[in-house]
Amino acid sequence: MTSLNKPRVLIFAPVMDSLTEKLEQQFSIEKYFEHDDPQAFLAKNGQGIVGVVTRGDVGVNNGVLEHLTDLKVISVFGVGTDSIDLKYAADKKIQVEITEGVLTDDVADMALALLLATARNICQADKFVRDGQWLNGGFPLSTKISGKRLGIFGMGQIGQAIARRASGFDMSIAYASNHEKPELPYQFVADIKQLAKQVDVLVIAVSGGAQSAGIIDQSIFSALPDSAIVINISRGSVINQNDLIHALQNKQIAGAGLDVFAEEPQVPHELIAMPNVVLQPHVGSATHETRQAMSEKVLANLHKHLD
């Protein structure tokens, strides 16, 4: 197939080099982010573009979509659709595809890694050894995880994978979600505040978007025990970040493990300064194996609608 009759696909935001190379081999590619005036480019050349590739943390806005009158599919590198107007896409008969199921294990692994690192002070202990402080005495005690009460906010594929892993630590598991899932062997709690009152650890695994923005706020932090740990591997927007900082500073909760933030890559200096907070640069799915599988899924989702 020559470049003249390959389907035209717009890469809206940079993706992995290996994925970009495969996209260039299989489609006629335009890169939105490389144009000096991308809106002017789309106004002139948007017609005929039938696919868009974007990242879950970036999405694609309606100002771009309105120029793509022939668009059939948006293939998302990730599982987040909170930065895409799904109603607009549905009205325009644009299919939105995600890399569903591919990154579940890695994100669940990260949730447990953050929990262990936060509770057991792994990062601080590593620094303690490297700085030679062990020569002067022992390291302070940390917090046990096995047998603790775990609350999961959001019981989709990732939430269920976290629960399976946590059961290996003999944790009692309860969850709050849009609806109860009777097939699961975990306690359902209809209200997130009630869930917070009865757990030692709160893991946030709910989808991002307007419906969940800022839902974990001061009222939730106040409901949690002051010994509680909060883990977030979903979206930074789900937590009211100022309320989180306030709760940590005032010892309303004991610590936090965060892979996502309100305005990435900007991380508040207050969080950076706290030794009881473990920070990661949004790398929940960032393994060689999973990113390769995500790339293959992006390509498969394009071909499903464009072949």
Secondary structure, DSSP 8 states (H G I E B T S, - for coil): --TTTS-EEEE-S---HHHHHHHHHHSEEEEGGG-SSHHHHHHHH-TTEEEEEEETTT---HHHHTT-TT--EEEEESS--TTS-HHHHHHTT-EEE--TTTSHHHHHHHHHHHHHHHHTTHHHHHHHHHTTGGGGS--------TT-EEEEE--SHHHHHHHHHHHTTT-EEEEE-SS--TTSSSEE-S-HHHHHHT-SEEEE----STTTTT-B-HHHHHHS-TT-EEEE-S-GGGB-HHHHHHHHHTTSSSEEEES--TBTTB--HHHHH-TTEEE--S-TT-SHHHHHHHHHHHHHHHHHHH-
